[in-house]
Amino acid sequence: MSRTIPSARMILAAGAALMALSAAPAFAQDEPAAQDESASAPEEGGEIVVTARRRAERLQDVPIAVTAFSGELLEKQGAIDVTDISAVTPNVTFENSRGTNSTLTAFIRGVGQQDPVPGFEAGVGIYLDDVYLNRPQAAVLDIYDVERVEVLRGPQGTLYGRNTIGGALKYVTKRLSDKPSISLRGTYGSYNQADAVLTASTPITDNLRIGGSVARLTRDGFGENIITGADNYNKNIWATRGSVEFESPDQRMLIRISGDYTWDKSNPRNGHRLFTSMLTHTPVLSDVYDTQAGLNNPKQDVRGGGLSMSVSAEVTDHVTLRSISAWRKDRSFSPIDFDSLPSVDVDVPAVYRNEQVSQEFQLLYKSSNVNGILGFYYLDAQASTSFDVLLSTTGALLSLPGLNAYTAGDVRTHTPSVYGDFTWDITPQLSVSVGGRYTWDKRRSHVIKQTKIGGTSPQFGGSAVVISTATDFRGEASFEKFTPRASVSFKVTPDQMVYASYSKGFKGGGFDPRGGGTSAPDTNHNGVRDYQEIYDFISFEPESVDSYEVGWKGSLFGNDLTYAIDGFYAKYNNVQIPGSVGVDANGDGIFESFVGVTTNAARATFKGIEAELNGRVARDYAGPGSAVTLNGTLGWIDGKYNEFFVNGVNVASQRGIQNTPEWTLSGTLGTYLEVSGGTLNFSTTVSYRSKTQQFETPIPWLDQPGYALWDANLTYDFPGDHYSIGLHAKNITNERYITSGYNYLTYNPATKVYTSTLGLEGVATAFYGNPRQLFVTGTIKF
């Protein structure tokens, strides 16, 4: 399963060479700097500036549902990573995937990806300085060195490409200062949380700057693995980010080379059993953060990082050329103990490996009444997984100790696309935007399923040998899709805008790398699983969303009150439903292993409303510059399956949308005022999420009822802006709430009997959100 991805050096050099040639005339012109999309966005009149449409615009002028958070705001709110913004963003779910601190599960408006399996694409695009992260591993980005975070809701297929059918999450890092600077931020809190972030930068010449950050993020566990003695839900991360920036003397050309690396050495997050085990009758633990998982091989280890180069050159007053070149790679070793017991029963040592190279070229045009972009994007990526399924030593296995069912899946993606999007200001009040992207998507896959004996596979430190190969599948598939968008906006007044838009999103098809040929149905009834039957079973088709949106954005009282309200309706077609089915790996009549099954079994519709309000009241109530702030968000979504076929039967009435609560609400009350020459900030936030279904099938013991979280923050910036301190409290009421889980149990209400569909102990385990945390922060800047 080896392959060659074009070298990062080759991609970076090609992008730099092309941009350097095209930008040569720029040095002769004396105009403002070309704007780098990943650069620091200035604020205008206290309003944040975003790049949701690949150009800098005031947030209130963008006819898209966007929520933006400045880095300063995130620091004052004590945000630790990007999952913290989920509570105050309408119709959004960002959370750690089961078992790790660094793999992201993201849903926007009902569309996302629960299981981070290679080959099954995410429905929410994740971008680091406009570099698309093809896989969710290592995508839980910690909040440091950040300029802003943008959440774009609804399909973004034209400007951001495939796999943004739910929306996009953009993480934008800070530009380097043109003066020498250094800062140190420290955090200490409950569960022995101890974080430190050191950031420094300096100009080398008038036009060349260099800088970077190093972060050390640690915390003891919220619970304990009572079998191994290890902390459960702990944090042990090293991270670094650095960049070099060159800006031409006339400020019309900017070259930014960046690199980042994260090493997550945290223990595996193991789940909490919800039922007494069926074989060993092990009782349920009293503390939901404790576990009895016995699997500790391989050692949990997540490493990921990359390089990127962004070149922006303003070649005329109207035309800017931009190149974004990137290479990224990550690798995650993880011991997945499905039943969270010391029993060797569906224990899964696993490794995920991802690598990608991307290149994007953009031509941006601006004039007094026309703004637009033409672009080309190419992605070459490999995603692979390998895992053992260690089988229990009971029944027929007594004569074959150390048996395991091994799976290796490799999916390679080659996808070029071309796109364009233009906005025409017909009058100062009326604007029309039209755009489209055409994508070519090619997939190649290799899936192996084997039975081994002798324990774990060599890559997990064992010496298991192959005794049979059930599946050795190779397949290719190609897809093409045009994704248009159009919007009309009208400024009723300079501070009031209404808009209507249509957009189409597209998520690529592919192959389930966990699939197994022996589980494919014998559709022609000849007693043999031929290649086409296996191909049809392992492969799946693309899915798409057609979204219609209307909105109203405005401000009153000199921007003291800003608001954004939108309503949307979306048709979700050919929905990919990932799942798995139990497999009797040894003929003993028990399902000890599983194969992945991803089907285009469903069609759904969504409609909803979103509202965001930000207000400043009681100005100067406690002296000049003081005010009380009020912020609120509301999200309501009605999502339902119109079709959901299982074995040819439409069971849509028995299925629901996963990870999508009907209601998401938040309210924040704050104040800021001058105290002893410095600035005191206080805020408190209450957020609410209604009942959340973890999977499409309702699971009463795993689905989370509605719950509320209460946070509070107090910060003080000393005079001179060199020192600041903060006190932060998260989940003050210590709410216990399930964020994800595993389930391989069925329940018969007539007999009141639970039956295991995988393994002997029965799998029903839950993962929980963070408990109450208190911590203090301190920052020194020079």
Secondary structure, 3 states (H helix, E strand, C coil): CCCCCCCHHHHHHHHHHHHHHHHHHHHHCCCCCCCCCCCCCCEECCEEEECCCCCCEEHHHCCCEEEEEEHHHHHHCCCCEHHHHHHHCCCEEEEECCCCCCCEEEEECCEECCCCCCCCCCCEEEEECCEEECCCCCCCCECCCEEEEEEEECCCHHHHCCCCCCEEEEEEECCCCCCCEEEEEEEEEHHHEEEEEEEEEEECCCCEEEEEEEEEEEECCCEEECCCCCEECCEEEEEEEEEEEEECCCCCEEEEEEEEEEEECCCCCCCEECCCCCCCCCCCCCCCCCECCCCCCCCCEEEEEEEEEEEEEECCCCEEEEEEEEEEEEEEEEEEECCCCCCCCCEEEEEEEEEEEEEEEEEEEECCCEEEEEEEEEEEEEEEEEEEEECCCCHHHHHCCCCEEEEEEEEEEEEEEEEEEEEEECCCCEEEEEEEEEEEEEEEEEEEEEEEECCCCHHHCCCCEEEEEEEEEEEEEEEEEEEEEEEEEEEEECCEEEEEEEEEEEECCEECCCCCHHHCCCCCCCCCCCHHHHHHHHEECCEEEEEEEEEEEEEECCCCEEEEEEEEEEEEEEEEEEEEEEECCCCCCCCCEEEEEEEEEEEEEEEEEEEEEEEEECCCCCCCCCEEEEEEEEEEEEEEEEEEEECCEECHHHCCCCCCCCEEEEEEEEEEEEECCEEEEEEEEEEEECCECCCCCCCCCCCECCEEEEEEEEEEECCCCCEEEEEEEECCCCCCCEEEEEEEEEEECCCCEEEECCCCCCEEEEEECCCCEEEEEEEEEC
